[in-house]
């Protein structure tokens, strides 16, 4: 154990607050965490929040306003380690699907017309690493309870977190599920980062990709397989794009290179 | 302002608040705002398959995730003409009740109760209410457990799909849920007693219209194909736009709703007002015991209504489980249609939630999502105003901030924005100059002089209008000559400024500019303006109309305008000349 208690801050930018809520939902463990670490800031759980120096900052949500950029830069400046929690912070989230700024602006106008908002200027949704250095990523929509507690306890003990480096298929095999691809059901498990415990396949449903892309996935083989099964390239990419945010571009450009 | 199309959704969570501006003895402005960045959820569902849409939309809010899921499922199944088996409906009801147990128990015990028993937060409250704090947490965990068992995860579970469930919960899991519900009953009854007997302050008390889903078969419940209003009217969910009439305000990313030009409320209190007579069992007994006229007009009773709904949920859960256990699991019903449109409504813990989709060749071509907080926003502002003005009238200015906090929190907008967020601002004496400059910045307003000529200061509005005309200002009208076209031509694009003597309870000659809507909520000012507001101005015009008032010193027949009021008039003319 480090001599002093770690100072931790948990922050929410734009998103559904599901990652922070999941931390709150770890009720029983939360008592121990609050004892083992100093929770300096956690807006959802407490009202007396400090904005001083931090050992670890956990940041949920994507950046969608100018004010949030300032907030984020301030958090980075005060923190030794910054962890992105959830796919909004890691990838930009489902709201980062308008990759072309013009397309985004068109849609913003469709929704709000020409009304000028007086409080804050809106921006296309971006992951936090578009603005600051991120030390670790905890993917998920929302993050997984086990992976969160595992990561946090390792850090509390002064060790670097060990993140899962395998796709959903690995967990799916551990759970002894039948592979849905064998039944010609489009499952994104082979392309998606693990950590959810293959929850959808455990419920006889295909993986929807909500933990975002698994960077080391064997894209070439997987894509070939899906094409053989009769799924179109567009269909697979659209489905994969739902939860991959701005990172979908890199994921598929790499993909293209491999295909050649 | 150009034409605004209403296609947006903003979750109220995180960054939001209310600001009230006090000008002397009058609350001149109340604004409820949400500062969170826009996510354009409705736009990003376009081009997705119905299945993908149902994966994506629960991500709007982690707290109401299953309500969003359920509303989307109902809309999609309506659009694609899918009818699900009874077991599917029952297990969806169970997951929905689980979400309500989680949300209500958290809200009443952890967010609302500390205010009423004089503690800053729930942790501090534990010193005196140890049992309540402990069992409330268990109750919340129990709600989470139901959500996980039925939906697959605590948050954003994917098990409920269009046409059914991926996997049905096992018999043992369901029986465990039922048994646990029965164990909680003594605590739930204590909860109802506690919250129904709290001392809810009188300010704010004012009538409103309540709306909720009308469950079938004359039952209390959380879904329906119809909306019922507290005045007895019903609206088909497919015609939901007749209820919601959404519009945008520039101070917030959260849209607003009006029914027939008036705000309405949704949520637990709305449900108890519309459906309370249909309750059964212990819930019926408690309803008979505690429901009274104050529940029909005081938003703070929402906490009592939530407690009553917890009792309804804990009585209903064992029934749902018993019924579900009698039925076989069913395969997922698949859609035969690739085109269609449909709306679905459910009661989220904090009120009615609408999803509407159009499906073209198997993909979403239009979507419209309307959240409870967007519908409540106008009433939140109105009740904050009423509370603030009543406290100001009775000399309790120092209580305004806390009381507005209480009002907002009672609407249960969502967890993080329910924390302290009210602000009270004092306007400077010259505040009216800035406001007037704002109104005349881009376009010239229409001025309307009001009042009674020959009654000393009551004639100041008319006198001011005549003086403006003499100085060559266009579009100046006198009350008696006012033609409808003078107002209708503005179409909400040009501000309308009514000039009149107004009793602010301040020193004679005091000048203030108040939004007309605020004036309409004020009991003293409203008798004069209400006919104008409701009869002749549409909503866009009401939102862009203002009252420029001067405090009179006396109102006597046959006397001239008093000295201070005359000077105030000169100041205004000077300012408009600029």
Interface residues (C-beta under 8 A of the other chain):
Chain A: X12 X14 X16 X17 X18 X19 X20 X21 X22 X25 X27 X43 X44 X46 X47 X63 X64 X65 X67 X68 X93 X94 X95 X97 X98 X104 X107 X108 X110 X111 X112 X113 X114 X115 X116 X117 X118 X119 X120 X122 X123 X125 X141 X142 X145 X196 X199 X200 X202 X203 X204 X205 X208 X210 X238 X239 X242
Chain B: X1 X2 X3 X4 X5 X7 X8 X11 X13 X14 X33 X35 X36 X37 X38 X39 X40 X41 X42 X43 X44 X47 X48 X52 X55 X56 X59 X60 X61 X62 X63 X65 X120 X121 X123 X137 X140 X141 X144 X152 X153 X154 X155 X156 X157 X158 X159 X161 X165 X166 X167 X248 X250 X251 X252 X253 X414 X415 X416 X419 X420
